[in-house]
Amino acid sequence: MGKARGDETYFQRCSLFWVTIIILSFGYYTWVVFWPESIPYQSLGPLGPLTQYLLKHHHTLLHSCYWLGWMIHVGESLYAIVLCKQ
């Protein structure tokens, strides 16, 4: 890894907390977009009614933003590969 100021490195491992939050959030988002009929809305507390509302009124937007999010992440990873090779 390249060196920045002092002993700092350019690439540092992120916190396990944030990795867990992101994985669970994206997993829930995938579940909402592809299998909304299998979600136990009444067991999710305040997240249940919010999810139902979004699915009922904004399903197309949820679906489009899901794929946009994947495209952005794939694009940034390809860009990072190109930058690291230079």
ZIZIDA-V301898 format. One record per residue. PSI is psi in degrees with one decimal (NA if undefined). OMEGA is omega in radians with two decimals (NA if undefined). Layout:
BEGIN
psi:omega
PSI:OMEGA
PSI:OMEGA
END
This chain:
BEGIN
psi:omega
147.6:3.11
158.3:-3.13
140.8:3.04
-141.7:3.09
130.9:3.08
-130.3:-3.11
6.0:3.14
150.1:3.09
158.6:3.12
-41.2:-3.09
122.8:3.11
146.5:3.12
135.2:3.13
169.4:-3.08
140.1:3.09
-32.1:3.11
-49.8:-3.10
-36.3:3.09
-44.0:3.13
-44.8:3.13
-44.7:-3.11
-43.8:-3.14
-44.9:3.13
-40.4:3.14
-45.3:-3.13
-34.5:3.06
-44.2:3.11
-41.2:3.12
-42.1:3.09
-43.5:3.13
-43.7:-3.13
-42.1:-3.07
-42.0:-3.01
-28.5:-3.09
56.0:-3.07
-23.5:-3.11
-15.8:-3.10
5.1:-3.09
128.5:3.08
80.2:-3.04
-39.7:-3.08
-18.1:-3.13
-1.8:-3.03
7.4:-3.13
-137.8:-3.10
-19.1:3.12
-28.6:-3.14
-57.5:3.12
-35.4:3.10
-44.6:3.12
-43.4:3.11
-44.5:3.13
-48.1:-3.13
-39.5:3.12
-40.1:-3.09
-39.8:-3.02
-19.5:-3.02
36.9:-3.07
-42.5:-3.14
-41.0:3.11
-42.0:3.10
-45.7:-3.12
-44.4:-3.14
-42.9:-3.14
-30.2:3.08
-50.7:-3.13
-33.2:3.07
-41.9:3.10
-42.9:3.10
-43.1:-3.14
-40.1:3.11
-44.8:-3.13
-40.0:3.09
-43.2:3.11
-44.3:-3.13
-32.6:3.10
-39.1:3.08
-39.8:3.09
-40.0:3.11
-38.5:3.10
-45.1:3.13
-45.1:3.13
-38.8:-3.11
-28.5:3.13
-21.7:-3.12
NA:NA
END
